[in-house]
Amino acid sequence: MKNIILLFFLIGTTFALQAQDKSADLNHDGMAQEICECSNDMLDLIDQLEETKKTGDRKKAMEIMDQLDATKKGSQKCTHEIHQKYSHILRNTKNKDVYQKAIEDNCPRLAALIFKKKNIN
């Protein structure tokens, strides 16, 4: 359950960034790469949890969920720092496609979670 809360926090932060203006000065790919770096530990654990669910190993699944909980604080801090870094130039988004493409290009695993894309490795 806690991993779901963390996932919603990261997705919420991502959408908050997405919902703001894309200034011409903004390096969308750089921002997407930073978001991806923040998310990698969580994404790795989610992948492990999905594999563990297939085996039915509840004990291992609980261990992974505990690890997800432990990574939550670091991920929250990281995404907050990204939001702070870019918020001064992000205002009133009219076109989310540029942001979405940057996430898809730079962090396909996160894009698969956020944008519900299939078959992204």
C-alpha positions in Angstrom: 0.0 0.0 0.0 2.8 2.4 0.9 4.4 1.8 -2.5 1.2 2.8 -4.1 1.3 6.1 -2.1 4.9 6.7 -3.3 3.9 6.0 -6.8 1.0 8.4 -6.7 3.4 11.0 -5.1 5.8 10.7 -8.0 3.1 10.6 -10.6 1.5 13.7 -8.9 4.8 15.5 -9.0 5.3 14.6 -12.6 1.8 15.8 -13.5 2.3 19.0 -11.5 5.4 19.7 -13.6 3.5 18.7 -16.7 0.7 21.1 -15.9 3.0 24.1 -15.8 4.3 26.2 -18.7 7.1 24.9 -21.0 9.3 27.9 -21.5 11.5 27.8 -24.6 14.5 27.9 -22.3 13.5 24.7 -20.5 15.5 21.6 -21.2 12.6 19.0 -21.2 15.0 16.1 -21.8 17.2 17.2 -18.9 14.2 17.6 -16.6 12.9 14.2 -17.7 16.3 12.6 -17.1 16.3 14.0 -13.6 12.8 12.7 -12.9 13.9 9.3 -14.2 17.0 9.3 -12.0 14.8 10.0 -9.0 12.5 7.2 -10.0 15.0 4.4 -10.8 15.2 2.8 -7.4 11.4 2.8 -7.1 10.9 1.5 -10.6 13.5 -1.3 -10.0 11.6 -2.3 -6.9 8.2 -2.2 -8.6 9.7 -4.5 -11.3 10.9 -6.9 -8.6 7.5 -6.8 -6.9 5.8 -7.7 -10.2 8.1 -10.6 -10.8 7.6 -11.8 -7.2 3.8 -11.6 -7.6 4.1 -14.1 -10.4 5.9 -16.6 -8.1 3.4 -16.1 -5.3 6.2 -15.5 -2.7 4.4 -13.4 -0.2 7.4 -13.1 2.2 9.6 -11.7 -0.5 6.8 -9.4 -1.7 6.5 -8.0 1.8 10.3 -7.4 1.9 10.2 -5.5 -1.4 7.3 -3.4 -0.1 9.4 -2.6 3.0 12.2 -1.5 0.6 9.8 0.6 -1.3 8.7 2.3 1.9 12.4 2.9 2.7 13.0 4.6 -0.6 10.0 6.8 -0.3 11.7 9.6 1.7 14.6 9.9 -0.8 12.3 9.9 -3.8 10.0 12.5 -2.3 13.0 14.7 -1.5 14.4 14.3 -5.0 11.2 15.0 -6.8 10.6 18.1 -4.5 14.0 19.4 -5.5 13.3 18.9 -9.2 10.0 20.7 -8.8 11.8 23.6 -7.0 14.5 23.7 -9.6 12.1 24.1 -12.6 9.1 25.8 -11.0 10.3 29.3 -11.6 10.1 28.8 -15.3 7.1 26.5 -15.5 3.8 28.3 -15.8 0.4 27.6 -17.5 1.0 24.7 -19.8 -1.0 24.6 -23.0 0.7 21.7 -24.6 1.7 18.6 -22.6 3.0 16.7 -25.6 6.5 18.0 -25.3 6.8 17.0 -21.7 5.2 13.6 -22.3 7.5 12.9 -25.2 10.5 13.8 -23.1 9.4 11.4 -20.3 8.8 8.7 -22.9 12.1 9.2 -24.6 14.2 9.5 -21.4 12.4 7.2 -19.0 10.2 4.7 -20.8 9.5 2.6 -17.6 8.1 5.7 -15.8 6.2 6.7 -18.9 4.6 3.3 -18.9 3.3 3.8 -15.4 2.3 7.4 -15.9 0.8 7.3 -19.4 -0.4 3.7 -19.3 1.6 2.7 -22.4 2.1 -1.0 -23.1 5.2 -2.8 -24.2 7.8 -0.3 -23.0 10.9 -2.0 -21.7 
